[in-house]
Amino acid sequence: MVFSSLPFLFLFLTVVLLVSHILPFRFRNFFLLLANLVFYAYGEPVYVLIMIGSILVNFFAGLLMDKQSTQGRRRAVLVVGIVLNLAALGVFKYAGLFVSTLREIPGLSSLPEVDIALPIGISFYTFQAVSYLIDVYWDDCAASHNLINFASYISLFPQLIAGPIVRYKDVNEQLVSRRETPTLFNSGVRLFVVGLAKKVLLANQFGMLWDAMSADPVAAGALGAWAGACAYTLQIYFDFAGYSDMARGLGRMLGFEFCINFNYPYISKSVTEFWRRWHISLSTWFRDYVYIPLGGNRCGKLRQCVNILVVWALTGFWHGAGWNFLFWGFYYGVLLLLEKLLLGKYIRRLPAVFQHLYAMVIVIIGWVFFASPDLSTALAYLQVMFSFSSGTMGGASLVMPWLGMAVIGVVAATPLAKNLWEKLQGKKAMPLVEGALCLAALLLCTASLVSDSYNPFLYFRF
């Protein structure tokens, strides 16, 4: 079950919202927990047990840490809790990669292949659990003494599968007491529909162009390969930002306020700025729980460089069990170091249009590594992008019909529409216009979902 499926929109979500708002508040978290587990079990019933195990381990680890009288014992509980969380993530997400790599070593080729299905959302809820344990250890939040509330936090279905990564200390008060006002609910509906439109009407369309170009990049030529890479650049933004908007909108409908996860990253003028705007909850997670504890920028230039590379290697590896993801992480780590130590001052002297062009070329190239099944495929695709042979214009006939859609996508990836909409607020007709647009977008999305084949969110595989 996914956010952009008809059963979710018109059955599950309707029932959950209706019952949740009818029940007395003291029963709502229990009902929400049941809804969370049903949502998760719909696609993978067996993996609900993994999630329940994670909930129990981290809940009791937090209680145990809270009862320790010395910092050493608290640290021991923390270490055990983190190891158990990362061990589960490692087994399900990375065991296959490591075993297949070992099988390449002479003498180890007889090792049995490991093919374990990845539980959806395990990367996200594991990071939430780890952040909870660390925050309890640092005394940034009190340990939860209510299993229902804590289980609701870990399994919260709006952002369970692909974020944003929510910290317990940010929603603790909302779990205990939240106000589900009509204004908050209405804003949640609008945000949800905007996210749904990003996914169904934009991301899915650009995905078709990327699929066509990546299937045979040589035939597409350099122009087609660049068009495909740009299409994927727009696809992954509207796909992931759309999911985040839907998650935040659903949260508001249920009385929760989640953090903003995207802030128009494609208007960035540097790689550094891009990562301040893209997947904000993940970037801040690695900053707060890895980079700063490693010493951050407080231990000299050399140590700072090492810390940055470690963080970005982990960031890349977090995204997927493939060496191309590790390369992708190092790719950004090296570029961020170059901007920090050398290039930044020169980039800032360039006209704004060239700063933006520089950032986008870097990002587009990076997405090729991210989207490809392996490193060799990515390099082969990039070779076509930067080739200037007779086949350079091979994909022109395929690209031309997409120009209008490309203009819509580029404009939608900037704050232009948002700024215009804000200027129109206060007009008497705006509530009616807003409602009509939301209804029209919902109808278009529904029609598209009825006619299109199943197309899951890209970040479900992480």
RAMOZI-V266071 format. One record per residue. N is the residue number from 0. RES is the residue in one letter. NEAR is the number of other C-alpha atoms within 8 Angstrom. D_LAST is the distance of its C-alpha to the last C-alpha in whole Angstrom. Layout:
n = {N | N}
res = {RES | RES}
near = {NEAR | NEAR}
d_last = {D_LAST | D_LAST}
This chain:
n = {0 | 1 | 2 | 3 | 4 | 5 | 6 | 7 | 8 | 9 | 10 | 11 | 12 | 13 | 14 | 15 | 16 | 17 | 18 | 19 | 20 | 21 | 22 | 23 | 24 | 25 | 26 | 27 | 28 | 29 | 30 | 31 | 32 | 33 | 34 | 35 | 36 | 37 | 38 | 39 | 40 | 41 | 42 | 43 | 44 | 45 | 46 | 47 | 48 | 49 | 50 | 51 | 52 | 53 | 54 | 55 | 56 | 57 | 58 | 59 | 60 | 61 | 62 | 63 | 64 | 65 | 66 | 67 | 68 | 69 | 70 | 71 | 72 | 73 | 74 | 75 | 76 | 77 | 78 | 79 | 80 | 81 | 82 | 83 | 84 | 85 | 86 | 87 | 88 | 89 | 90 | 91 | 92 | 93 | 94 | 95 | 96 | 97 | 98 | 99 | 100 | 101 | 102 | 103 | 104 | 105 | 106 | 107 | 108 | 109 | 110 | 111 | 112 | 113 | 114 | 115 | 116 | 117 | 118 | 119 | 120 | 121 | 122 | 123 | 124 | 125 | 126 | 127 | 128 | 129 | 130 | 131 | 132 | 133 | 134 | 135 | 136 | 137 | 138 | 139 | 140 | 141 | 142 | 143 | 144 | 145 | 146 | 147 | 148 | 149 | 150 | 151 | 152 | 153 | 154 | 155 | 156 | 157 | 158 | 159 | 160 | 161 | 162 | 163 | 164 | 165 | 166 | 167 | 168 | 169 | 170 | 171 | 172 | 173 | 174 | 175 | 176 | 177 | 178 | 179 | 180 | 181 | 182 | 183 | 184 | 185 | 186 | 187 | 188 | 189 | 190 | 191 | 192 | 193 | 194 | 195 | 196 | 197 | 198 | 199 | 200 | 201 | 202 | 203 | 204 | 205 | 206 | 207 | 208 | 209 | 210 | 211 | 212 | 213 | 214 | 215 | 216 | 217 | 218 | 219 | 220 | 221 | 222 | 223 | 224 | 225 | 226 | 227 | 228 | 229 | 230 | 231 | 232 | 233 | 234 | 235 | 236 | 237 | 238 | 239 | 240 | 241 | 242 | 243 | 244 | 245 | 246 | 247 | 248 | 249 | 250 | 251 | 252 | 253 | 254 | 255 | 256 | 257 | 258 | 259 | 260 | 261 | 262 | 263 | 264 | 265 | 266 | 267 | 268 | 269 | 270 | 271 | 272 | 273 | 274 | 275 | 276 | 277 | 278 | 279 | 280 | 281 | 282 | 283 | 284 | 285 | 286 | 287 | 288 | 289 | 290 | 291 | 292 | 293 | 294 | 295 | 296 | 297 | 298 | 299 | 300 | 301 | 302 | 303 | 304 | 305 | 306 | 307 | 308 | 309 | 310 | 311 | 312 | 313 | 314 | 315 | 316 | 317 | 318 | 319 | 320 | 321 | 322 | 323 | 324 | 325 | 326 | 327 | 328 | 329 | 330 | 331 | 332 | 333 | 334 | 335 | 336 | 337 | 338 | 339 | 340 | 341 | 342 | 343 | 344 | 345 | 346 | 347 | 348 | 349 | 350 | 351 | 352 | 353 | 354 | 355 | 356 | 357 | 358 | 359 | 360 | 361 | 362 | 363 | 364 | 365 | 366 | 367 | 368 | 369 | 370 | 371 | 372 | 373 | 374 | 375 | 376 | 377 | 378 | 379 | 380 | 381 | 382 | 383 | 384 | 385 | 386 | 387 | 388 | 389 | 390 | 391 | 392 | 393 | 394 | 395 | 396 | 397 | 398 | 399 | 400 | 401 | 402 | 403 | 404 | 405 | 406 | 407 | 408 | 409 | 410 | 411 | 412 | 413 | 414 | 415 | 416 | 417 | 418 | 419 | 420 | 421 | 422 | 423 | 424 | 425 | 426 | 427 | 428 | 429 | 430 | 431 | 432 | 433 | 434 | 435 | 436 | 437 | 438 | 439 | 440 | 441 | 442 | 443 | 444 | 445 | 446 | 447 | 448 | 449 | 450 | 451 | 452 | 453 | 454 | 455 | 456 | 457 | 458 | 459 | 460 | 461}
res = {M | V | F | S | S | L | P | F | L | F | L | F | L | T | V | V | L | L | V | S | H | I | L | P | F | R | F | R | N | F | F | L | L | L | A | N | L | V | F | Y | A | Y | G | E | P | V | Y | V | L | I | M | I | G | S | I | L | V | N | F | F | A | G | L | L | M | D | K | Q | S | T | Q | G | R | R | R | A | V | L | V | V | G | I | V | L | N | L | A | A | L | G | V | F | K | Y | A | G | L | F | V | S | T | L | R | E | I | P | G | L | S | S | L | P | E | V | D | I | A | L | P | I | G | I | S | F | Y | T | F | Q | A | V | S | Y | L | I | D | V | Y | W | D | D | C | A | A | S | H | N | L | I | N | F | A | S | Y | I | S | L | F | P | Q | L | I | A | G | P | I | V | R | Y | K | D | V | N | E | Q | L | V | S | R | R | E | T | P | T | L | F | N | S | G | V | R | L | F | V | V | G | L | A | K | K | V | L | L | A | N | Q | F | G | M | L | W | D | A | M | S | A | D | P | V | A | A | G | A | L | G | A | W | A | G | A | C | A | Y | T | L | Q | I | Y | F | D | F | A | G | Y | S | D | M | A | R | G | L | G | R | M | L | G | F | E | F | C | I | N | F | N | Y | P | Y | I | S | K | S | V | T | E | F | W | R | R | W | H | I | S | L | S | T | W | F | R | D | Y | V | Y | I | P | L | G | G | N | R | C | G | K | L | R | Q | C | V | N | I | L | V | V | W | A | L | T | G | F | W | H | G | A | G | W | N | F | L | F | W | G | F | Y | Y | G | V | L | L | L | L | E | K | L | L | L | G | K | Y | I | R | R | L | P | A | V | F | Q | H | L | Y | A | M | V | I | V | I | I | G | W | V | F | F | A | S | P | D | L | S | T | A | L | A | Y | L | Q | V | M | F | S | F | S | S | G | T | M | G | G | A | S | L | V | M | P | W | L | G | M | A | V | I | G | V | V | A | A | T | P | L | A | K | N | L | W | E | K | L | Q | G | K | K | A | M | P | L | V | E | G | A | L | C | L | A | A | L | L | L | C | T | A | S | L | V | S | D | S | Y | N | P | F | L | Y | F | R | F}
near = {9 | 7 | 9 | 11 | 9 | 10 | 8 | 12 | 11 | 8 | 9 | 9 | 9 | 9 | 8 | 10 | 10 | 8 | 8 | 11 | 7 | 6 | 8 | 7 | 6 | 5 | 8 | 10 | 12 | 10 | 9 | 12 | 13 | 8 | 10 | 12 | 10 | 8 | 10 | 12 | 11 | 8 | 7 | 9 | 9 | 7 | 9 | 11 | 8 | 8 | 10 | 9 | 8 | 11 | 11 | 8 | 9 | 11 | 11 | 8 | 12 | 12 | 11 | 9 | 13 | 10 | 6 | 9 | 6 | 6 | 7 | 6 | 10 | 13 | 9 | 8 | 11 | 13 | 8 | 8 | 13 | 10 | 8 | 8 | 12 | 9 | 8 | 8 | 12 | 9 | 8 | 11 | 11 | 10 | 11 | 11 | 9 | 8 | 11 | 10 | 8 | 10 | 11 | 8 | 8 | 6 | 5 | 9 | 9 | 6 | 8 | 4 | 7 | 8 | 5 | 8 | 5 | 8 | 8 | 8 | 12 | 12 | 9 | 12 | 12 | 12 | 9 | 13 | 12 | 11 | 12 | 11 | 14 | 10 | 11 | 14 | 11 | 7 | 7 | 8 | 9 | 7 | 8 | 10 | 5 | 6 | 8 | 9 | 12 | 11 | 11 | 13 | 10 | 11 | 12 | 11 | 10 | 10 | 12 | 12 | 11 | 13 | 10 | 14 | 11 | 11 | 9 | 11 | 10 | 7 | 13 | 8 | 9 | 9 | 10 | 7 | 6 | 9 | 5 | 10 | 7 | 6 | 6 | 11 | 13 | 9 | 10 | 14 | 11 | 10 | 12 | 14 | 12 | 13 | 14 | 16 | 13 | 13 | 15 | 13 | 12 | 12 | 15 | 12 | 10 | 12 | 11 | 8 | 11 | 13 | 9 | 9 | 14 | 10 | 6 | 8 | 13 | 8 | 8 | 16 | 15 | 18 | 13 | 17 | 16 | 9 | 12 | 14 | 13 | 9 | 13 | 13 | 11 | 13 | 14 | 10 | 11 | 13 | 14 | 13 | 12 | 15 | 14 | 16 | 12 | 16 | 13 | 18 | 14 | 12 | 13 | 14 | 14 | 10 | 13 | 11 | 8 | 9 | 8 | 10 | 12 | 11 | 7 | 11 | 12 | 8 | 8 | 13 | 12 | 11 | 14 | 8 | 10 | 14 | 11 | 9 | 13 | 12 | 10 | 12 | 12 | 9 | 11 | 8 | 10 | 11 | 10 | 9 | 10 | 10 | 13 | 10 | 8 | 7 | 11 | 10 | 9 | 6 | 9 | 7 | 7 | 7 | 10 | 13 | 9 | 8 | 12 | 11 | 11 | 8 | 13 | 12 | 13 | 10 | 10 | 14 | 13 | 9 | 8 | 10 | 10 | 9 | 9 | 12 | 14 | 12 | 11 | 12 | 14 | 12 | 9 | 11 | 13 | 9 | 9 | 10 | 11 | 10 | 12 | 8 | 7 | 9 | 9 | 10 | 8 | 8 | 9 | 8 | 6 | 8 | 7 | 7 | 6 | 8 | 13 | 12 | 9 | 10 | 13 | 10 | 8 | 9 | 10 | 11 | 10 | 11 | 11 | 12 | 15 | 9 | 8 | 10 | 7 | 10 | 10 | 6 | 9 | 13 | 9 | 8 | 12 | 10 | 8 | 12 | 11 | 7 | 8 | 7 | 5 | 5 | 11 | 13 | 11 | 12 | 15 | 10 | 7 | 8 | 10 | 7 | 7 | 8 | 8 | 7 | 7 | 9 | 8 | 8 | 10 | 9 | 10 | 9 | 11 | 10 | 9 | 8 | 9 | 7 | 8 | 8 | 8 | 7 | 6 | 8 | 7 | 5 | 6 | 5 | 6 | 10 | 7 | 7 | 8 | 8 | 8 | 8 | 8 | 11 | 8 | 8 | 11 | 11 | 8 | 9 | 12 | 9 | 8 | 10 | 12 | 7 | 6 | 6 | 5 | 4 | 5 | 7 | 9 | 8 | 7 | 10 | 8 | 11}
d_last = {16 | 15 | 16 | 18 | 19 | 23 | 23 | 21 | 23 | 27 | 26 | 24 | 24 | 28 | 28 | 26 | 28 | 31 | 31 | 30 | 32 | 35 | 35 | 36 | 34 | 34 | 33 | 30 | 27 | 28 | 28 | 24 | 23 | 24 | 22 | 19 | 19 | 21 | 18 | 15 | 18 | 18 | 16 | 15 | 19 | 18 | 15 | 17 | 19 | 16 | 16 | 19 | 20 | 17 | 20 | 23 | 22 | 21 | 24 | 27 | 26 | 26 | 29 | 30 | 30 | 32 | 35 | 35 | 38 | 37 | 34 | 34 | 33 | 31 | 29 | 29 | 28 | 25 | 24 | 24 | 22 | 19 | 20 | 19 | 16 | 14 | 16 | 14 | 11 | 12 | 14 | 11 | 9 | 11 | 14 | 14 | 14 | 17 | 19 | 19 | 20 | 23 | 24 | 25 | 27 | 31 | 32 | 28 | 28 | 29 | 26 | 24 | 21 | 18 | 16 | 14 | 12 | 8 | 9 | 7 | 7 | 8 | 6 | 8 | 11 | 12 | 12 | 14 | 16 | 17 | 18 | 20 | 22 | 22 | 24 | 26 | 27 | 28 | 30 | 28 | 28 | 30 | 28 | 28 | 30 | 29 | 27 | 26 | 26 | 23 | 21 | 21 | 20 | 17 | 16 | 17 | 16 | 16 | 13 | 12 | 9 | 8 | 10 | 13 | 13 | 16 | 19 | 21 | 24 | 23 | 23 | 26 | 29 | 27 | 27 | 30 | 32 | 30 | 33 | 31 | 34 | 34 | 34 | 30 | 30 | 31 | 29 | 26 | 27 | 27 | 24 | 22 | 24 | 23 | 19 | 20 | 22 | 20 | 17 | 20 | 23 | 21 | 18 | 18 | 22 | 20 | 18 | 21 | 23 | 20 | 20 | 23 | 24 | 21 | 23 | 26 | 26 | 29 | 31 | 29 | 31 | 30 | 30 | 28 | 25 | 25 | 25 | 22 | 20 | 22 | 21 | 17 | 17 | 19 | 16 | 13 | 15 | 17 | 14 | 12 | 15 | 16 | 14 | 15 | 18 | 18 | 17 | 19 | 22 | 21 | 21 | 25 | 26 | 26 | 27 | 24 | 24 | 20 | 20 | 19 | 16 | 18 | 21 | 22 | 20 | 22 | 25 | 25 | 28 | 26 | 22 | 23 | 24 | 21 | 18 | 20 | 20 | 16 | 13 | 16 | 15 | 12 | 15 | 18 | 16 | 16 | 20 | 21 | 19 | 19 | 22 | 24 | 25 | 25 | 28 | 26 | 29 | 32 | 33 | 34 | 32 | 31 | 30 | 28 | 27 | 25 | 24 | 22 | 21 | 19 | 17 | 16 | 15 | 13 | 12 | 11 | 10 | 8 | 5 | 6 | 9 | 11 | 14 | 14 | 11 | 14 | 16 | 15 | 15 | 18 | 19 | 18 | 20 | 23 | 23 | 23 | 26 | 28 | 28 | 29 | 32 | 33 | 32 | 31 | 35 | 36 | 33 | 34 | 38 | 37 | 37 | 34 | 34 | 33 | 31 | 29 | 29 | 28 | 25 | 24 | 25 | 22 | 19 | 20 | 20 | 17 | 15 | 17 | 15 | 12 | 12 | 14 | 14 | 15 | 18 | 21 | 20 | 19 | 22 | 24 | 23 | 24 | 27 | 28 | 27 | 29 | 32 | 35 | 37 | 39 | 35 | 34 | 35 | 34 | 31 | 34 | 34 | 31 | 30 | 33 | 32 | 29 | 31 | 32 | 28 | 27 | 30 | 28 | 25 | 26 | 28 | 25 | 23 | 26 | 28 | 31 | 30 | 30 | 33 | 35 | 34 | 35 | 38 | 39 | 38 | 41 | 43 | 44 | 43 | 39 | 38 | 39 | 38 | 34 | 35 | 36 | 33 | 30 | 32 | 32 | 28 | 27 | 30 | 29 | 25 | 26 | 28 | 26 | 23 | 26 | 27 | 24 | 22 | 18 | 16 | 12 | 10 | 8 | 5 | 5 | 4 | 0}
